[in-house]
Amino acid sequence: MEPVKRTFPRWIWLVYLLIFSLSVPWYWTEDAGMQLLLGLPLWVCSSIGAILLCACFSFWIINKYWQE
């Protein structure tokens, strides 16, 4: 029996790269990143949002491309 080759389209990896780049607060200036939103610095809220976006995207990809 030959093993099944499972590959994902390249655009999926590009979306993951974009989401992960949003989760790292390297692009925030010191003043803008320290503004508060819901009691947390803005960079923390953007990182949490990017992580949630990554989780939702992963859920969608698994449901769409995972073959049982």
mmCIF file as gemmi writes it, N, C-alpha and C atoms, coordinates in Angstrom:
data_model
loop_
_atom_site.group_PDB
_atom_site.id
_atom_site.type_symbol
_atom_site.label_atom_id
_atom_site.label_alt_id
_atom_site.label_comp_id
_atom_site.label_asym_id
_atom_site.label_entity_id
_atom_site.label_seq_id
_atom_site.pdbx_PDB_ins_code
_atom_site.Cartn_x
_atom_site.Cartn_y
_atom_site.Cartn_z
_atom_site.occupancy
_atom_site.B_iso_or_equiv
_atom_site.pdbx_formal_charge
_atom_site.auth_seq_id
_atom_site.auth_asym_id
_atom_site.pdbx_PDB_model_num
ATOM 1 N N . MET Axp A 1 ? 0.843 -1.172 0 1 0 ? 1 A 1
ATOM 2 C CA . MET Axp A 1 ? 0 0 0 1 0 ? 1 A 1
ATOM 3 C C . MET Axp A 1 ? 0.896 1.245 0 1 0 ? 1 A 1
ATOM 4 N N . GLU Axp A 2 ? 0.615 2.152 -0.904 1 0 ? 2 A 1
ATOM 5 C CA . GLU Axp A 2 ? 1.41 3.378 -1.026 1 0 ? 2 A 1
ATOM 6 C C . GLU Axp A 2 ? 0.893 4.449 -0.059 1 0 ? 2 A 1
ATOM 7 N N . PRO Axp A 3 ? 1.795 5.138 0.651 1 0 ? 3 A 1
ATOM 8 C CA . PRO Axp A 3 ? 1.336 6.169 1.592 1 0 ? 3 A 1
ATOM 9 C C . PRO Axp A 3 ? 0.714 7.355 0.848 1 0 ? 3 A 1
ATOM 10 N N . VAL Axp A 4 ? -0.245 7.975 1.508 1 0 ? 4 A 1
ATOM 11 C CA . VAL Axp A 4 ? -0.933 9.117 0.929 1 0 ? 4 A 1
ATOM 12 C C . VAL Axp A 4 ? -0.093 10.368 1.185 1 0 ? 4 A 1
ATOM 13 N N . LYS Axp A 5 ? 0.185 11.112 0.123 1 0 ? 5 A 1
ATOM 14 C CA . LYS Axp A 5 ? 0.95 12.342 0.26 1 0 ? 5 A 1
ATOM 15 C C . LYS Axp A 5 ? -0.026 13.486 0.523 1 0 ? 5 A 1
ATOM 16 N N . ARG Axp A 6 ? 0.159 14.155 1.649 1 0 ? 6 A 1
ATOM 17 C CA . ARG Axp A 6 ? -0.73 15.256 2.021 1 0 ? 6 A 1
ATOM 18 C C . ARG Axp A 6 ? 0.055 16.552 2.014 1 0 ? 6 A 1
ATOM 19 N N . THR Axp A 7 ? -0.299 17.417 1.113 1 0 ? 7 A 1
ATOM 20 C CA . THR Axp A 7 ? 0.33 18.731 1.064 1 0 ? 7 A 1
ATOM 21 C C . THR Axp A 7 ? -0.756 19.781 1.079 1 0 ? 7 A 1
ATOM 22 N N . PHE Axp A 8 ? -0.43 20.895 1.655 1 0 ? 8 A 1
ATOM 23 C CA . PHE Axp A 8 ? -1.353 22.012 1.683 1 0 ? 8 A 1
ATOM 24 C C . PHE Axp A 8 ? -0.941 23.013 0.603 1 0 ? 8 A 1
ATOM 25 N N . PRO Axp A 9 ? -1.9 23.758 0.094 1 0 ? 9 A 1
ATOM 26 C CA . PRO Axp A 9 ? -1.544 24.8 -0.878 1 0 ? 9 A 1
ATOM 27 C C . PRO Axp A 9 ? -0.591 25.825 -0.252 1 0 ? 9 A 1
ATOM 28 N N . ARG Axp A 10 ? 0.239 26.428 -1.078 1 0 ? 10 A 1
ATOM 29 C CA . ARG Axp A 10 ? 1.244 27.371 -0.584 1 0 ? 10 A 1
ATOM 30 C C . ARG Axp A 10 ? 0.623 28.606 0.069 1 0 ? 10 A 1
ATOM 31 N N . TRP Axp A 11 ? -0.548 29.007 -0.354 1 0 ? 11 A 1
ATOM 32 C CA . TRP Axp A 11 ? -1.147 30.224 0.198 1 0 ? 11 A 1
ATOM 33 C C . TRP Axp A 11 ? -1.447 30.067 1.683 1 0 ? 11 A 1
ATOM 34 N N . ILE Axp A 12 ? -1.677 28.842 2.134 1 0 ? 12 A 1
ATOM 35 C CA . ILE Axp A 12 ? -1.934 28.61 3.558 1 0 ? 12 A 1
ATOM 36 C C . ILE Axp A 12 ? -0.718 28.988 4.382 1 0 ? 12 A 1
ATOM 37 N N . TRP Axp A 13 ? 0.463 28.6 3.921 1 0 ? 13 A 1
ATOM 38 C CA . TRP Axp A 13 ? 1.688 28.929 4.649 1 0 ? 13 A 1
ATOM 39 C C . TRP Axp A 13 ? 1.944 30.431 4.632 1 0 ? 13 A 1
ATOM 40 N N . LEU Axp A 14 ? 1.587 31.091 3.556 1 0 ? 14 A 1
ATOM 41 C CA . LEU Axp A 14 ? 1.742 32.549 3.504 1 0 ? 14 A 1
ATOM 42 C C . LEU Axp A 14 ? 0.808 33.247 4.487 1 0 ? 14 A 1
ATOM 43 N N . VAL Axp A 15 ? -0.407 32.741 4.63 1 0 ? 15 A 1
ATOM 44 C CA . VAL Axp A 15 ? -1.345 33.317 5.598 1 0 ? 15 A 1
ATOM 45 C C . VAL Axp A 15 ? -0.83 33.101 7.015 1 0 ? 15 A 1
ATOM 46 N N . TYR Axp A 16 ? -0.302 31.907 7.306 1 0 ? 16 A 1
ATOM 47 C CA . TYR Axp A 16 ? 0.277 31.669 8.629 1 0 ? 16 A 1
ATOM 48 C C . TYR Axp A 16 ? 1.443 32.627 8.899 1 0 ? 16 A 1
ATOM 49 N N . LEU Axp A 17 ? 2.274 32.851 7.915 1 0 ? 17 A 1
ATOM 50 C CA . LEU Axp A 17 ? 3.393 33.77 8.077 1 0 ? 17 A 1
ATOM 51 C C . LEU Axp A 17 ? 2.899 35.183 8.365 1 0 ? 17 A 1
ATOM 52 N N . LEU Axp A 18 ? 1.867 35.619 7.679 1 0 ? 18 A 1
ATOM 53 C CA . LEU Axp A 18 ? 1.294 36.94 7.913 1 0 ? 18 A 1
ATOM 54 C C . LEU Axp A 18 ? 0.692 37.041 9.316 1 0 ? 18 A 1
ATOM 55 N N . ILE Axp A 19 ? -0.055 36.032 9.72 1 0 ? 19 A 1
ATOM 56 C CA . ILE Axp A 19 ? -0.675 36.053 11.049 1 0 ? 19 A 1
ATOM 57 C C . ILE Axp A 19 ? 0.393 36.058 12.146 1 0 ? 19 A 1
ATOM 58 N N . PHE Axp A 20 ? 1.419 35.231 11.989 1 0 ? 20 A 1
ATOM 59 C CA . PHE Axp A 20 ? 2.474 35.2 12.997 1 0 ? 20 A 1
ATOM 60 C C . PHE Axp A 20 ? 3.25 36.506 13.035 1 0 ? 20 A 1
ATOM 61 N N . SER Axp A 21 ? 3.415 37.161 11.889 1 0 ? 21 A 1
ATOM 62 C CA . SER Axp A 21 ? 4.102 38.456 11.907 1 0 ? 21 A 1
ATOM 63 C C . SER Axp A 21 ? 3.258 39.511 12.613 1 0 ? 21 A 1
ATOM 64 N N . LEU Axp A 22 ? 1.936 39.378 12.571 1 0 ? 22 A 1
ATOM 65 C CA . LEU Axp A 22 ? 1.076 40.299 13.305 1 0 ? 22 A 1
ATOM 66 C C . LEU Axp A 22 ? 1.101 40.038 14.804 1 0 ? 22 A 1
ATOM 67 N N . SER Axp A 23 ? 1.41 38.817 15.195 1 0 ? 23 A 1
ATOM 68 C CA . SER Axp A 23 ? 1.396 38.478 16.618 1 0 ? 23 A 1
ATOM 69 C C . SER Axp A 23 ? 2.634 38.985 17.36 1 0 ? 23 A 1
ATOM 70 N N . VAL Axp A 24 ? 3.678 39.331 16.626 1 0 ? 24 A 1
ATOM 71 C CA . VAL Axp A 24 ? 4.902 39.852 17.236 1 0 ? 24 A 1
ATOM 72 C C . VAL Axp A 24 ? 4.843 41.373 17.195 1 0 ? 24 A 1
ATOM 73 N N . PRO Axp A 25 ? 4.982 42.036 18.333 1 0 ? 25 A 1
ATOM 74 C CA . PRO Axp A 25 ? 4.783 43.495 18.373 1 0 ? 25 A 1
ATOM 75 C C . PRO Axp A 25 ? 6.001 44.314 17.924 1 0 ? 25 A 1
ATOM 76 N N . TRP Axp A 26 ? 6.731 43.865 16.945 1 0 ? 26 A 1
ATOM 77 C CA . TRP Axp A 26 ? 7.928 44.58 16.498 1 0 ? 26 A 1
ATOM 78 C C . TRP Axp A 26 ? 7.604 45.875 15.761 1 0 ? 26 A 1
ATOM 79 N N . TYR Axp A 27 ? 6.41 46.002 15.235 1 0 ? 27 A 1
ATOM 80 C CA . TYR Axp A 27 ? 6.065 47.16 14.417 1 0 ? 27 A 1
ATOM 81 C C . TYR Axp A 27 ? 5.448 48.3 15.218 1 0 ? 27 A 1
ATOM 82 N N . TRP Axp A 28 ? 5.221 48.108 16.518 1 0 ? 28 A 1
ATOM 83 C CA . TRP Axp A 28 ? 4.631 49.15 17.344 1 0 ? 28 A 1
ATOM 84 C C . TRP Axp A 28 ? 5.691 50.155 17.772 1 0 ? 28 A 1
ATOM 85 N N . THR Axp A 29 ? 5.331 51.441 17.739 1 0 ? 29 A 1
ATOM 86 C CA . THR Axp A 29 ? 6.2 52.436 18.355 1 0 ? 29 A 1
ATOM 87 C C . THR Axp A 29 ? 5.984 52.36 19.859 1 0 ? 29 A 1
ATOM 88 N N . GLU Axp A 30 ? 6.903 52.899 20.61 1 0 ? 30 A 1
ATOM 89 C CA . GLU Axp A 30 ? 6.808 52.783 22.066 1 0 ? 30 A 1
ATOM 90 C C . GLU Axp A 30 ? 5.56 53.482 22.596 1 0 ? 30 A 1
ATOM 91 N N . ASP Axp A 31 ? 5.238 54.651 22.047 1 0 ? 31 A 1
ATOM 92 C CA . ASP Axp A 31 ? 4.066 55.398 22.525 1 0 ? 31 A 1
ATOM 93 C C . ASP Axp A 31 ? 2.758 54.717 22.133 1 0 ? 31 A 1
ATOM 94 N N . ALA Axp A 32 ? 2.669 54.275 20.891 1 0 ? 32 A 1
ATOM 95 C CA . ALA Axp A 32 ? 1.424 53.669 20.421 1 0 ? 32 A 1
ATOM 96 C C . ALA Axp A 32 ? 1.168 52.329 21.092 1 0 ? 32 A 1
ATOM 97 N N . GLY Axp A 33 ? 2.191 51.567 21.334 1 0 ? 33 A 1
ATOM 98 C CA . GLY Axp A 33 ? 2.024 50.248 21.926 1 0 ? 33 A 1
ATOM 99 C C . GLY Axp A 33 ? 1.612 50.271 23.384 1 0 ? 33 A 1
ATOM 100 N N . MET Axp A 34 ? 1.864 51.376 24.059 1 0 ? 34 A 1
ATOM 101 C CA . MET Axp A 34 ? 1.551 51.439 25.483 1 0 ? 34 A 1
ATOM 102 C C . MET Axp A 34 ? 0.178 52.049 25.78 1 0 ? 34 A 1
ATOM 103 N N . GLN Axp A 35 ? -0.568 52.439 24.769 1 0 ? 35 A 1
ATOM 104 C CA . GLN Axp A 35 ? -1.935 52.899 25.005 1 0 ? 35 A 1
ATOM 105 C C . GLN Axp A 35 ? -2.754 51.714 25.496 1 0 ? 35 A 1
ATOM 106 N N . LEU Axp A 36 ? -3.714 51.991 26.368 1 0 ? 36 A 1
ATOM 107 C CA . LEU Axp A 36 ? -4.474 50.908 26.98 1 0 ? 36 A 1
ATOM 108 C C . LEU Axp A 36 ? -5.779 50.644 26.24 1 0 ? 36 A 1
ATOM 109 N N . LEU Axp A 37 ? -6.11 49.386 26.127 1 0 ? 37 A 1
ATOM 110 C CA . LEU Axp A 37 ? -7.378 48.924 25.574 1 0 ? 37 A 1
ATOM 111 C C . LEU Axp A 37 ? -7.842 47.781 26.467 1 0 ? 37 A 1
ATOM 112 N N . LEU Axp A 38 ? -8.979 47.96 27.104 1 0 ? 38 A 1
ATOM 113 C CA . LEU Axp A 38 ? -9.506 46.977 28.049 1 0 ? 38 A 1
ATOM 114 C C . LEU Axp A 38 ? -8.524 46.7 29.191 1 0 ? 38 A 1
ATOM 115 N N . GLY Axp A 39 ? -7.754 47.717 29.568 1 0 ? 39 A 1
ATOM 116 C CA . GLY Axp A 39 ? -6.812 47.582 30.66 1 0 ? 39 A 1
ATOM 117 C C . GLY Axp A 39 ? -5.489 46.935 30.286 1 0 ? 39 A 1
ATOM 118 N N . LEU Axp A 40 ? -5.3 46.613 29.016 1 0 ? 40 A 1
ATOM 119 C CA . LEU Axp A 40 ? -4.071 45.985 28.551 1 0 ? 40 A 1
ATOM 120 C C . LEU Axp A 40 ? -3.402 46.895 27.526 1 0 ? 40 A 1
ATOM 121 N N . PRO Axp A 41 ? -2.072 46.848 27.44 1 0 ? 41 A 1
ATOM 122 C CA . PRO Axp A 41 ? -1.412 47.619 26.388 1 0 ? 41 A 1
ATOM 123 C C . PRO Axp A 41 ? -1.911 47.169 25.005 1 0 ? 41 A 1
ATOM 124 N N . LEU Axp A 42 ? -1.914 48.098 24.077 1 0 ? 42 A 1
ATOM 125 C CA . LEU Axp A 42 ? -2.447 47.822 22.741 1 0 ? 42 A 1
ATOM 126 C C . LEU Axp A 42 ? -1.707 46.688 22.044 1 0 ? 42 A 1
ATOM 127 N N . TRP Axp A 43 ? -0.391 46.583 22.28 1 0 ? 43 A 1
ATOM 128 C CA . TRP Axp A 43 ? 0.36 45.514 21.622 1 0 ? 43 A 1
ATOM 129 C C . TRP Axp A 43 ? -0.052 44.14 22.149 1 0 ? 43 A 1
ATOM 130 N N . VAL Axp A 44 ? -0.461 44.071 23.408 1 0 ? 44 A 1
ATOM 131 C CA . VAL Axp A 44 ? -0.926 42.795 23.971 1 0 ? 44 A 1
ATOM 132 C C . VAL Axp A 44 ? -2.247 42.397 23.325 1 0 ? 44 A 1
ATOM 133 N N . CYS Axp A 45 ? -3.137 43.371 23.165 1 0 ? 45 A 1
ATOM 134 C CA . CYS Axp A 45 ? -4.432 43.086 22.536 1 0 ? 45 A 1
ATOM 135 C C . CYS Axp A 45 ? -4.255 42.637 21.088 1 0 ? 45 A 1
ATOM 136 N N . SER Axp A 46 ? -3.328 43.266 20.361 1 0 ? 46 A 1
ATOM 137 C CA . SER Axp A 46 ? -3.105 42.847 18.975 1 0 ? 46 A 1
ATOM 138 C C . SER Axp A 46 ? -2.487 41.455 18.912 1 0 ? 46 A 1
ATOM 139 N N . SER Axp A 47 ? -1.607 41.129 19.848 1 0 ? 47 A 1
ATOM 140 C CA . SER Axp A 47 ? -1.023 39.784 19.874 1 0 ? 47 A 1
ATOM 141 C C . SER Axp A 47 ? -2.07 38.728 20.189 1 0 ? 47 A 1
ATOM 142 N N . ILE Axp A 48 ? -2.933 39.016 21.15 1 0 ? 48 A 1
ATOM 143 C CA . ILE Axp A 48 ? -4.006 38.079 21.496 1 0 ? 48 A 1
ATOM 144 C C . ILE Axp A 48 ? -4.961 37.914 20.314 1 0 ? 48 A 1
ATOM 145 N N . GLY Axp A 49 ? -5.277 39.026 19.644 1 0 ? 49 A 1
ATOM 146 C CA . GLY Axp A 49 ? -6.144 38.954 18.469 1 0 ? 49 A 1
ATOM 147 C C . GLY Axp A 49 ? -5.532 38.13 17.353 1 0 ? 49 A 1
ATOM 148 N N . ALA Axp A 50 ? -4.22 38.278 17.13 1 0 ? 50 A 1
ATOM 149 C CA . ALA Axp A 50 ? -3.542 37.496 16.089 1 0 ? 50 A 1
ATOM 150 C C . ALA Axp A 50 ? -3.52 36.013 16.448 1 0 ? 50 A 1
ATOM 151 N N . ILE Axp A 51 ? -3.351 35.711 17.722 1 0 ? 51 A 1
ATOM 152 C CA . ILE Axp A 51 ? -3.355 34.307 18.155 1 0 ? 51 A 1
ATOM 153 C C . ILE Axp A 51 ? -4.748 33.695 17.963 1 0 ? 51 A 1
ATOM 154 N N . LEU Axp A 52 ? -5.779 34.455 18.3 1 0 ? 52 A 1
ATOM 155 C CA . LEU Axp A 52 ? -7.148 33.972 18.077 1 0 ? 52 A 1
ATOM 156 C C . LEU Axp A 52 ? -7.434 33.793 16.59 1 0 ? 52 A 1
ATOM 157 N N . LEU Axp A 53 ? -6.941 34.721 15.771 1 0 ? 53 A 1
ATOM 158 C CA . LEU Axp A 53 ? -7.099 34.597 14.321 1 0 ? 53 A 1
ATOM 159 C C . LEU Axp A 53 ? -6.386 33.356 13.802 1 0 ? 53 A 1
ATOM 160 N N . CYS Axp A 54 ? -5.205 33.081 14.335 1 0 ? 54 A 1
ATOM 161 C CA . CYS Axp A 54 ? -4.454 31.886 13.944 1 0 ? 54 A 1
ATOM 162 C C . CYS Axp A 54 ? -5.21 30.616 14.332 1 0 ? 54 A 1
ATOM 163 N N . ALA Axp A 55 ? -5.811 30.618 15.513 1 0 ? 55 A 1
ATOM 164 C CA . ALA Axp A 55 ? -6.575 29.455 15.953 1 0 ? 55 A 1
ATOM 165 C C . ALA Axp A 55 ? -7.799 29.231 15.064 1 0 ? 55 A 1
ATOM 166 N N . CYS Axp A 56 ? -8.512 30.308 14.736 1 0 ? 56 A 1
ATOM 167 C CA . CYS Axp A 56 ? -9.689 30.186 13.867 1 0 ? 56 A 1
ATOM 168 C C . CYS Axp A 56 ? -9.293 29.736 12.467 1 0 ? 56 A 1
ATOM 169 N N . PHE Axp A 57 ? -8.202 30.282 11.949 1 0 ? 57 A 1
ATOM 170 C CA . PHE Axp A 57 ? -7.731 29.882 10.622 1 0 ? 57 A 1
ATOM 171 C C . PHE Axp A 57 ? -7.316 28.417 10.622 1 0 ? 57 A 1
ATOM 172 N N . SER Axp A 58 ? -6.631 27.98 11.683 1 0 ? 58 A 1
ATOM 173 C CA . SER Axp A 58 ? -6.232 26.573 11.781 1 0 ? 58 A 1
ATOM 174 C C . SER Axp A 58 ? -7.448 25.66 11.835 1 0 ? 58 A 1
ATOM 175 N N . PHE Axp A 59 ? -8.456 26.056 12.596 1 0 ? 59 A 1
ATOM 176 C CA . PHE Axp A 59 ? -9.692 25.286 12.681 1 0 ? 59 A 1
ATOM 177 C C . PHE Axp A 59 ? -10.334 25.143 11.301 1 0 ? 59 A 1
ATOM 178 N N . TRP Axp A 60 ? -10.382 26.24 10.551 1 0 ? 60 A 1
ATOM 179 C CA . TRP Axp A 60 ? -10.986 26.22 9.22 1 0 ? 60 A 1
ATOM 180 C C . TRP Axp A 60 ? -10.183 25.332 8.262 1 0 ? 60 A 1
ATOM 181 N N . ILE Axp A 61 ? -8.854 25.459 8.304 1 0 ? 61 A 1
ATOM 182 C CA . ILE Axp A 61 ? -7.996 24.664 7.421 1 0 ? 61 A 1
ATOM 183 C C . ILE Axp A 61 ? -8.127 23.181 7.737 1 0 ? 61 A 1
ATOM 184 N N . ILE Axp A 62 ? -8.145 22.837 9.012 1 0 ? 62 A 1
ATOM 185 C CA . ILE Axp A 62 ? -8.27 21.428 9.394 1 0 ? 62 A 1
ATOM 186 C C . ILE Axp A 62 ? -9.607 20.87 8.912 1 0 ? 62 A 1
ATOM 187 N N . ASN Axp A 63 ? -10.677 21.613 9.09 1 0 ? 63 A 1
ATOM 188 C CA . ASN Axp A 63 ? -11.989 21.134 8.654 1 0 ? 63 A 1
ATOM 189 C C . ASN Axp A 63 ? -12.088 21.043 7.125 1 0 ? 63 A 1
ATOM 190 N N . LYS Axp A 64 ? -11.389 21.906 6.419 1 0 ? 64 A 1
ATOM 191 C CA . LYS Axp A 64 ? -11.486 21.911 4.966 1 0 ? 64 A 1
ATOM 192 C C . LYS Axp A 64 ? -10.575 20.876 4.309 1 0 ? 64 A 1
ATOM 193 N N . TYR Axp A 65 ? -9.345 20.731 4.812 1 0 ? 65 A 1
ATOM 194 C CA . TYR Axp A 65 ? -8.349 19.918 4.107 1 0 ? 65 A 1
ATOM 195 C C . TYR Axp A 65 ? -8.017 18.584 4.781 1 0 ? 65 A 1
ATOM 196 N N . TRP Axp A 66 ? -8.408 18.385 6.011 1 0 ? 66 A 1
ATOM 197 C CA . TRP Axp A 66 ? -8.054 17.142 6.697 1 0 ? 66 A 1
ATOM 198 C C . TRP Axp A 66 ? -8.907 16.005 6.178 1 0 ? 66 A 1
ATOM 199 N N . GLN Axp A 67 ? -8.261 14.966 5.707 1 0 ? 67 A 1
ATOM 200 C CA . GLN Axp A 67 ? -8.98 13.8 5.184 1 0 ? 67 A 1
ATOM 201 C C . GLN Axp A 67 ? -8.819 12.653 6.172 1 0 ? 67 A 1
ATOM 202 N N . GLU Axp A 68 ? -9.918 12.054 6.514 1 0 ? 68 A 1
ATOM 203 C CA . GLU Axp A 68 ? -9.862 10.939 7.454 1 0 ? 68 A 1
ATOM 204 C C . GLU Axp A 68 ? -9.733 9.634 6.717 1 0 ? 68 A 1
